[in-house]
C-alpha cells in the first residue's frame, strides 16, 4: 500500500481541526508543527485501518449491488423446458 498523503489544502483543514479539538476538548493549545506531526503520526500508524475499513465497506456495498443485479437478471429469465 502506498503512503497516505494529503494535499496542502487538505492538510491545512485537518491540522486546523486537530488544533480546534485540542483547544475545545482538552483545553490545550497545539501549535501548527505539533498538529502536523500528530497528523503524520496518525496517517502512518493508524491510517491503514481507516483505509481498509473504507475498502471493506465499499466491498460490502458492491457485493450487495451484485446480488441485486443477479436477482434482476434471474427475474428476466424466460421459462423453458431446460431446468437448472
Secondary structure, DSSP 8 states (H G I E B T S, - for coil): -------HHHHHHHHHHHHHHHHHHH-----HHHHHHHHHHHHHHTHHHHHHHHHHHHHHHHHHHHHHHHHHHHHH----S---
